[in-house]
Every structure is written in C-alpha cells, then in structure tokens.
C-alpha cells in the first residue's frame, strides 16, 4: 500500500527537493507587480516573455542593496535560492542580491558574500588573534610550484634561520581548491599539539579576479575564522583584496610582506641583546658608583656622630648590595650568553651543509632499500615464470597425446567434440602423439566406453 502523506508533508518534501537539487543560482528577468510591505520585505514577480516566478527580498537583504531602487519594468539579475511557501503550496525565489543587468556576476557574488559574513561578525576586530612575537614553527599553505612560496622561504631563511617551516602543498586555483585549502587549515588545527604550529601563512601570487576567486569562497572564509592558529592572509598583490584577507587575523599585501611580517629579524634581535647588555652594564656601574659615594658620605657622617659599630654595619650592608648587584649582572650576562649559544647551535643545525648531509643519508638508505626490494621482486617473478612454464608443459596438448589420447578434426580444421558434429562419408583426421590418421566416417552414434577393470582383478 502506498504511503499516504498530509498536504504539509508533501509540500515540505517538495521544498526540500527544490532546495537540495537547485541550490543557490542567478536568474535574469523583468520586475513586475512590485510591492513593499510595512515589515520592510519586498515582493515582486520576475518574468520574461514566456514564464514568471514570485520573488521575495527580505528586509535584511534589502538593506545591503547600495541604494538600488525597485520598479516595475526594471531588468535585473537576482541571486538566491528556490523554495516553497508552504502556506500556499507555491514555489518562489528567495533573493539574497538584486543587481541591474550588466553588473559583473563575480563582483556581485563577492559583495553578497562580504555583506553576509560581515553581518555574522567574521570580520570583527575582536575575533582576530595576535601573531606570536617570536614564533618557533610556522606553516606555509600555498602552491609548492609557485614563485610566492620561494620568495617566502628566501625571506624567512634570511631573517629567521632558526624557524622551522612546515610546507603544506595545496592547489590555489581551480574547482575544489578552496575546499582543499580549508581542509588543510582544519588539519593543522587538529594536529596543533603534534606539529606545534605557532602561525601560518595562507596565500598565493597575483592574478585576475577569476584566478584569485578560490580565496573568496565561503568554505575557506569559515575555515580561517574557526582556526585557533593565527593566520596571515597573503593573496595577490597590494591592490588585490579577497574575503580571506578580511577574515584573516592579519592581511599582508604580498606573500613576501607576509614572510617579513611573521618572522623576527635576527640582526635586530642581536642588536637588541647587545643594547640591553650595555644598558645593564651602565646601570650596574652607576649603582656601584652611587653606593660608593653613599658609603663615603655615611662614613664621613658616622665619623662625627656614630660609633664604629654603626659604620661597620653600614659597610657590610653596602658590601652585600654590591655583591647582589654583581651576582645579578653575572646571571644576566650568562643568560644572554646561553641564549646566543642556543641560537648559534640552531643555526648550525639548519646550515645547508648539515641539511644536505641528512638528505644524502636518507637518499642512500632509500636507494639501498629500493634495490633490495627490486631484486626480491625480480626473483619472485622468475620463480613464478618457471612454475607457469612447468604447468604449461604438463597441461599442454602434447602431454595429453602422449598419455594415449587423440584429437579428431574435420577437413576444415574444426575439432570434433561430439558424434553428431560429423556425418557419414565425411573425411576426418585424427592426431596422435607420433603422427596422424585420415579416415572416412561410416556411421555415427553414442559413445560406448569400455569400463577399465579395477586394479587387482
């Protein structure tokens, strides 16, 4: 028995079918029957010379139409989704953006998504994370073959050679590229404890609006927004602006600028340490000189009014302060020396010579393993071939003939399988192990095989 649906259930199924199959789309036509309700919603019919469809533009979407005035007869392009108004069982187009005919579709889509995400708070300054001042490991999410990633690697290696860089190769153009970049961002956040990523750069080199469009997709914008790792967006040139730039924690005008922005300069750090060391030395010297003069004044005053015991106590106190200052100066200088020594060790470990030596050892290991596996595979194939050859010899027609069997063929070369395949008077040829016999069929009939006697009889 067929399932009986209520009118509401049927209408809801039709709505789900339309929304699921069609999704969001652009429709072009002429406005008619335009009316604005007191609620701020706008209703009109979009038609051409053969058909029409009811449309509704809600007040929240109309507020972002940049002063567009609706009127009957106006030809427009409407971006929205097809749905069903359940109360009347009537399908309609719910508009998100209405533009005069002729405005670029991509630019209009960009503005529509920009307004939508801005309304949801994805561009808010309060949601943006600060970049770490001294990062230890960063990720580069970009095309591995583009010039942008090479520029970033050069700048990062020059400014902060101790940085550990994780290259995450992705497609930055074409269908599915935005989803691939978003999936990489989500993976880095899920694996943050494993990779210890402090920040990441997401971007590519310059191009047209179509080339950069993957960075204007909603799926990528939401992945950047939910990322717990600070993200620097570096898409195109300085004049290029994308949705990713607006959502990211920091926007860099170019990939090279992003690399400079995220990496501290080693020369600046060295100068800063030297400056602090000089300042500390000067402060310690000044404090010691101040204490010496103070001690002299105290000694002079004590020689007139205080007993010798008081002078001795003050001198001991001054000696203690001097010892503490010397100890603090020694500790601070030792800490700075240890830090410089650690940074030097890191620089040495990431020297190109050391990296090449490690890569060369890995290459030799892989080469030896490849040769070993290749020899094993060749030996396996050789043994398999020998086995197949033996099976071919054992199961071949020559062995069958040598066991006492024969093969009968008709004059045309066809093999005779059954008695009814030949007729009386037809010539046939019988193949034996040591020759062949030509004969003429006299009669045909069912086979009568003589049973072999059992062994022992």
C-alpha positions as CSV (number, residue, x, y, z in Angstrom):
1,X,0.0,0.0,0.0
2,X,1.3,3.4,-0.9
3,X,2.3,5.9,1.8
4,X,-0.4,8.5,2.5
5,X,1.1,12.0,3.1
6,X,-0.6,15.0,4.5
7,X,-0.6,18.2,2.5
8,X,2.0,19.7,4.8
9,X,4.3,16.7,4.4
10,X,4.0,16.7,0.7
11,X,4.7,20.4,0.4
12,X,7.7,20.0,2.7
13,X,9.1,17.2,0.6
14,X,8.7,19.3,-2.5
15,X,10.5,22.2,-0.8
16,X,13.4,20.0,0.4
17,X,13.7,18.6,-3.1
18,X,13.8,22.0,-4.8
19,X,16.3,23.5,-2.3
20,X,18.5,20.4,-2.3
21,X,18.6,20.0,-6.1
22,X,18.9,23.6,-7.3
23,X,20.8,25.3,-4.5
24,X,21.7,29.0,-5.0
25,X,21.6,30.4,-8.5
26,X,21.3,33.5,-10.7
27,X,18.1,34.3,-12.5
28,X,17.6,37.2,-15.0
29,X,14.3,38.8,-15.8
30,X,12.0,41.8,-15.6
31,X,10.4,43.1,-12.3
32,X,6.6,43.3,-12.2
33,X,3.9,43.5,-9.5
34,X,6.4,45.1,-7.2
35,X,5.2,45.9,-3.7
36,X,6.8,46.8,-0.4
37,X,5.3,45.7,2.9
38,X,5.4,47.6,6.2
39,X,7.7,44.9,7.6
40,X,10.4,46.1,5.1
41,X,10.1,42.9,3.0
42,X,9.9,43.4,-0.8
43,X,7.7,41.2,-3.0
44,X,7.7,41.1,-6.8
45,X,7.4,38.9,-9.8
46,X,10.4,38.1,-12.1
47,X,9.3,37.3,-15.6
48,X,10.3,37.0,-19.2
49,X,8.3,36.6,-22.4
50,X,7.2,33.0,-21.5
51,X,7.3,32.4,-17.8
52,X,7.3,34.1,-14.4
53,X,8.3,33.3,-10.8
54,X,7.3,35.0,-7.5
55,X,10.2,36.5,-5.6
56,X,10.7,37.9,-2.1
57,X,13.6,40.0,-0.8
58,X,13.6,40.2,3.0
59,X,14.4,43.5,4.8
60,X,17.9,42.3,6.0
61,X,19.0,41.6,2.4
62,X,17.4,44.8,1.0
63,X,19.4,47.0,3.5
64,X,22.6,45.9,1.6
65,X,21.5,46.7,-1.9
66,X,23.5,50.0,-2.1
67,X,20.6,52.3,-3.0
68,X,19.0,50.2,-5.8
69,X,15.5,51.5,-6.5
70,X,13.0,48.8,-7.4
71,X,10.3,49.5,-10.0
72,X,8.1,47.6,-12.5
73,X,9.8,47.0,-15.8
74,X,13.4,47.1,-14.4
75,X,15.6,44.3,-15.8
76,X,17.6,42.8,-13.1
77,X,19.7,39.8,-12.2
78,X,18.7,38.1,-8.9
79,X,20.9,35.8,-6.8
80,X,19.1,33.5,-4.4
81,X,17.6,30.1,-3.8
82,X,14.3,28.4,-4.9
83,X,12.0,27.4,-2.1
84,X,8.3,26.7,-1.4
85,X,5.9,28.9,0.6
86,X,4.2,26.1,2.5
87,X,1.1,28.1,3.4
88,X,0.0,28.4,-0.3
89,X,2.0,25.5,-1.8
90,X,3.6,28.0,-4.2
91,X,7.3,27.9,-5.2
92,X,9.2,31.2,-5.1
93,X,12.7,32.6,-5.4
94,X,14.1,33.9,-2.1
95,X,16.5,36.7,-3.2
96,X,19.8,37.5,-1.5
97,X,21.1,40.0,-4.0
98,X,19.5,42.1,-6.8
99,X,21.6,44.0,-9.3
100,X,20.8,45.8,-12.5
101,X,21.5,43.7,-15.6
102,X,25.1,44.1,-16.8
103,X,27.0,44.1,-13.4
104,X,29.7,41.5,-13.2
105,X,28.5,38.3,-11.7
106,X,31.7,37.5,-9.8
107,X,31.9,41.0,-8.3
108,X,28.3,40.8,-7.3
109,X,28.8,37.4,-5.6
110,X,31.8,38.9,-3.9
111,X,29.8,41.8,-2.5
112,X,26.9,39.5,-1.4
113,X,29.2,37.1,0.5
114,X,31.1,40.1,2.0
115,X,27.9,41.5,3.4
116,X,26.7,38.1,4.7
117,X,29.9,37.4,6.5
118,X,30.2,40.9,7.9
119,X,26.7,40.6,9.3
120,X,27.7,37.4,11.0
121,X,30.8,39.1,12.6
122,X,33.5,37.2,10.7
123,X,35.4,40.5,10.1
124,X,35.2,41.8,13.6
125,X,38.5,43.0,15.1
126,X,37.6,41.4,18.5
127,X,37.7,38.0,16.8
128,X,41.2,38.4,15.4
129,X,44.2,36.7,17.1
130,X,47.6,38.3,17.7
131,X,50.6,37.0,15.9
132,X,53.3,35.5,18.2
133,X,56.3,37.8,18.7
134,X,58.9,35.1,18.5
135,X,57.4,32.1,16.6
136,X,59.4,28.8,16.5
137,X,57.4,26.9,13.8
138,X,55.2,28.2,11.0
139,X,53.2,26.6,8.2
140,X,53.1,27.8,4.6
141,X,49.8,26.8,2.9
142,X,50.3,27.6,-0.8
143,X,51.2,26.0,-4.1
144,X,54.5,24.2,-4.0
145,X,55.4,25.2,-7.6
146,X,54.6,28.9,-7.4
147,X,57.1,31.8,-7.1
148,X,55.3,33.0,-4.0
149,X,56.5,30.2,-1.8
150,X,60.1,30.5,-3.0
151,X,60.0,34.2,-2.1
152,X,58.7,33.5,1.4
153,X,61.3,30.7,2.0
154,X,64.1,33.1,1.0
155,X,62.9,35.9,3.3
156,X,62.3,33.5,6.2
157,X,65.7,31.9,5.8
158,X,67.4,35.3,5.7
159,X,65.5,37.0,8.6
160,X,64.9,34.0,11.0
161,X,67.1,31.0,10.0
162,X,66.1,29.2,13.2
163,X,62.5,29.0,12.2
164,X,61.1,25.5,11.5
165,X,58.9,25.7,8.4
166,X,56.1,23.2,7.5
167,X,55.2,23.4,3.8
168,X,51.6,22.3,3.2
169,X,51.2,22.0,-0.6
170,X,47.7,22.8,-1.9
171,X,46.0,23.9,-5.1
172,X,45.3,27.6,-5.2
173,X,43.2,27.8,-8.4
174,X,40.5,25.7,-10.0
175,X,37.5,23.7,-8.8
176,X,37.9,22.3,-5.4
177,X,40.9,24.4,-4.4
178,X,39.1,26.3,-1.7
179,X,37.9,23.1,-0.1
180,X,41.4,21.7,-0.2
181,X,42.9,24.8,1.5
182,X,40.1,24.8,4.1
183,X,40.7,21.1,4.8
184,X,44.5,21.8,5.3
185,X,43.7,24.6,7.8
186,X,41.4,22.3,9.7
187,X,44.0,19.5,9.8
188,X,46.7,21.8,11.1
189,X,44.4,22.9,13.9
190,X,43.5,19.3,14.8
191,X,47.2,18.4,14.8
192,X,48.5,21.5,16.6
193,X,49.8,19.5,19.5
194,X,51.7,17.3,17.1
195,X,53.3,19.9,14.8
196,X,53.4,22.8,17.4
197,X,52.4,25.4,14.8
198,X,52.6,29.0,16.1
199,X,51.2,30.7,13.0
200,X,50.5,30.1,9.3
201,X,50.6,32.0,6.1
202,X,47.8,31.2,3.5
203,X,48.2,32.8,0.1
204,X,49.4,32.8,-3.5
205,X,50.8,35.2,-6.1
206,X,48.8,37.7,-8.1
207,X,46.3,37.2,-10.8
208,X,42.9,38.2,-12.1
209,X,39.6,38.1,-10.1
210,X,38.9,34.7,-11.6
211,X,42.4,33.4,-10.7
212,X,42.0,34.6,-7.1
213,X,38.4,33.5,-6.7
214,X,39.1,30.4,-4.6
215,X,40.1,32.8,-1.8
216,X,36.6,34.4,-2.0
217,X,34.8,31.1,-1.3
218,X,32.7,30.9,1.9
219,X,34.1,27.5,2.9
220,X,37.6,28.9,3.1
221,X,36.5,32.0,4.9
222,X,34.8,29.9,7.6
223,X,37.8,27.7,8.0
224,X,40.0,30.7,8.6
225,X,37.6,32.2,11.1
226,X,37.4,29.0,13.2
227,X,41.2,28.4,13.2
228,X,42.8,28.6,16.6
229,X,46.2,29.2,14.9
230,X,46.8,32.8,13.9
231,X,46.6,33.2,10.1
232,X,48.3,35.8,7.9
233,X,46.5,36.1,4.5
234,X,48.8,37.0,1.6
235,X,46.7,36.8,-1.6
236,X,47.9,38.5,-4.8
237,X,49.4,42.0,-5.0
238,X,48.8,45.0,-2.8
239,X,45.8,46.2,-4.7
240,X,44.1,42.8,-4.5
241,X,41.6,42.3,-1.7
242,X,39.8,39.0,-1.0
243,X,37.3,37.6,1.5
244,X,40.2,35.6,3.0
245,X,42.1,38.9,3.7
246,X,39.1,40.3,5.6
247,X,38.6,37.2,7.8
248,X,42.3,36.5,8.5
249,X,43.9,37.7,11.7
250,X,46.4,39.8,9.7
251,X,46.3,40.8,6.0
252,X,49.7,41.2,4.2
253,X,49.8,43.0,0.8
254,X,52.0,40.3,-0.8
255,X,53.4,36.8,0.2
256,X,56.9,38.4,0.6
257,X,55.4,41.0,3.0
258,X,53.7,38.2,5.0
259,X,57.1,36.5,5.5
260,X,58.7,39.7,6.7
261,X,55.7,40.3,9.0
262,X,55.7,37.0,10.7
263,X,59.5,36.5,11.2
264,X,61.7,38.5,13.6
265,X,64.9,39.8,12.1
266,X,68.0,38.1,13.6
267,X,70.1,41.2,13.1
268,X,67.6,43.2,15.1
269,X,67.5,40.6,17.9
270,X,71.3,40.6,18.1
271,X,71.4,44.4,18.3
272,X,68.7,44.4,20.9
273,X,70.6,41.9,23.1
274,X,73.7,44.0,22.8
275,X,71.8,47.1,23.7
276,X,70.3,45.6,26.8
277,X,73.7,44.3,27.8
278,X,75.2,47.8,27.5
279,X,72.3,49.3,29.4
280,X,72.7,46.8,32.2
281,X,76.4,47.3,32.4
282,X,75.9,51.0,32.6
283,X,73.2,50.7,35.3
284,X,75.3,48.3,37.4
285,X,78.3,50.7,37.1
286,X,76.2,53.7,38.1
287,X,74.7,51.8,41.0
288,X,78.1,50.8,42.3
289,X,79.4,54.3,42.0
290,X,76.3,55.6,43.7
291,X,76.8,53.1,46.5
292,X,80.5,54.0,46.8
293,X,79.7,57.7,47.2
294,X,76.9,57.0,49.6
295,X,79.2,54.8,51.6
296,X,81.8,57.7,51.7
297,X,79.1,60.1,52.9
298,X,77.9,57.7,55.5
299,X,81.4,57.0,56.7
300,X,82.1,60.8,56.9
301,X,78.9,61.3,58.8
302,X,79.5,58.3,61.0
303,X,83.0,59.5,61.9
304,X,81.4,62.6,63.5
305,X,78.2,61.3,65.1
306,X,78.0,57.5,65.0
307,X,80.0,54.8,66.8
308,X,82.3,52.5,64.9
309,X,79.8,49.6,65.2
310,X,77.2,51.5,63.1
311,X,79.9,52.3,60.4
312,X,80.8,48.7,60.2
313,X,77.2,47.6,59.8
314,X,76.6,50.1,57.0
315,X,79.8,49.0,55.3
316,X,78.6,45.4,55.5
317,X,75.2,46.3,54.1
318,X,76.9,48.2,51.2
319,X,79.1,45.1,50.6
320,X,76.0,42.9,50.4
321,X,74.3,45.2,48.0
322,X,77.4,45.3,45.8
323,X,77.6,41.5,45.9
324,X,74.0,41.1,44.9
325,X,74.4,43.6,42.0
326,X,77.5,41.8,40.8
327,X,75.6,38.4,41.0
328,X,72.6,39.8,39.1
329,X,74.9,41.2,36.4
330,X,76.8,37.9,36.1
331,X,73.5,35.9,36.0
332,X,72.0,38.2,33.3
333,X,75.1,38.1,31.1
334,X,75.3,34.3,31.5
335,X,71.6,34.0,30.4
336,X,72.3,36.1,27.3
337,X,75.4,34.1,26.5
338,X,73.4,30.8,26.9
339,X,70.7,32.2,24.6
340,X,73.2,33.3,22.0
341,X,74.9,29.8,22.2
342,X,71.5,28.1,21.8
343,X,70.6,30.2,18.8
344,X,74.1,29.5,17.3
345,X,73.5,25.8,17.7
346,X,70.1,26.0,16.0
347,X,71.6,28.0,13.1
348,X,74.4,25.4,12.7
349,X,71.8,22.5,12.7
350,X,69.9,24.2,9.9
351,X,73.0,25.1,7.9
352,X,72.6,23.9,4.3
353,X,75.6,21.7,4.6
354,X,74.0,19.8,7.6
355,X,70.7,19.6,5.8
356,X,72.3,18.2,2.6
357,X,74.2,15.6,4.7
358,X,71.0,14.4,6.3
359,X,69.1,14.3,3.0
360,X,72.1,12.4,1.4
361,X,72.0,9.8,4.1
362,X,68.2,9.4,3.6
363,X,68.7,9.1,-0.1
364,X,71.3,6.3,0.3
365,X,69.0,4.4,2.6
366,X,66.1,4.6,0.2
367,X,68.3,3.6,-2.7
368,X,69.6,0.5,-0.9
369,X,66.1,-0.4,0.1
370,X,64.8,0.1,-3.4
371,X,67.5,-2.2,-4.9
372,X,66.8,-4.9,-2.3
373,X,63.0,-4.8,-3.0
374,X,63.7,-4.8,-6.7
375,X,65.8,-7.9,-6.5
376,X,63.2,-9.7,-4.4
377,X,60.5,-8.8,-6.9
378,X,62.6,-10.0,-9.8
379,X,63.4,-13.3,-8.1
380,X,59.7,-13.8,-7.2
381,X,58.7,-13.1,-10.9
382,X,61.4,-15.6,-12.1
383,X,60.2,-18.4,-9.8
384,X,56.6,-17.6,-10.9
385,X,57.6,-17.8,-14.5
386,X,59.3,-21.2,-14.0
387,X,56.2,-22.5,-12.3
388,X,53.9,-21.3,-15.1
389,X,56.2,-22.9,-17.7
390,X,56.0,-26.3,-15.9
391,X,52.2,-26.0,-15.6
392,X,52.1,-25.2,-19.4
393,X,54.2,-28.3,-20.2
394,X,52.1,-30.6,-18.0
395,X,48.7,-29.3,-19.3
396,X,49.7,-28.8,-22.9
397,X,48.1,-30.9,-25.8
398,X,51.4,-32.7,-26.4
399,X,51.3,-34.3,-23.0
400,X,47.7,-35.3,-23.4
401,X,48.5,-37.1,-26.7
402,X,51.5,-38.9,-25.2
403,X,49.2,-40.3,-22.5
404,X,47.2,-42.2,-25.2
405,X,44.6,-39.7,-26.2
406,X,43.9,-38.3,-29.6
407,X,42.4,-35.2,-31.2
408,X,39.9,-35.5,-34.1
409,X,39.5,-32.7,-36.6
410,X,37.2,-32.1,-39.6
411,X,38.5,-31.2,-43.0
412,X,38.3,-27.5,-42.2
413,X,40.3,-27.9,-39.0
414,X,37.4,-27.8,-36.5
415,X,37.8,-30.1,-33.5
416,X,35.2,-32.8,-33.2
417,X,33.6,-32.8,-29.7
418,X,30.5,-35.0,-30.3
419,X,29.5,-37.7,-32.7
420,X,26.8,-35.5,-34.3
421,X,29.4,-33.0,-35.3
422,X,30.2,-35.2,-38.4
423,X,28.1,-37.1,-41.0
424,X,28.7,-40.4,-42.7
425,X,31.0,-40.1,-45.7
426,X,32.9,-37.1,-44.3
427,X,36.7,-37.3,-44.1
428,X,38.2,-36.6,-40.7
429,X,41.8,-36.5,-39.4
430,X,43.0,-38.0,-36.0
431,X,46.1,-36.5,-34.4
432,X,48.2,-38.9,-32.3
433,X,51.4,-38.4,-30.4
434,X,53.6,-39.7,-33.2
435,X,51.6,-38.8,-36.3
436,X,48.1,-38.5,-37.8
437,X,45.4,-40.8,-39.4
438,X,43.0,-39.8,-42.1
439,X,39.7,-41.7,-42.2
440,X,36.1,-41.6,-43.6
441,X,33.1,-41.7,-41.3
442,X,30.8,-44.7,-41.9
443,X,28.3,-44.1,-39.2
444,X,27.8,-42.1,-36.1
445,X,26.2,-42.9,-32.8
446,X,26.5,-42.5,-29.0
447,X,29.8,-43.4,-27.4
448,X,30.3,-46.8,-25.7
449,X,33.2,-46.7,-23.4
450,X,34.5,-50.0,-22.1
451,X,35.0,-49.7,-18.3
452,X,38.5,-50.4,-17.2
453,X,38.9,-53.3,-14.9
454,X,39.6,-52.5,-11.3
455,X,43.1,-53.0,-10.0
456,X,43.7,-56.4,-8.6
457,X,41.2,-58.3,-10.9
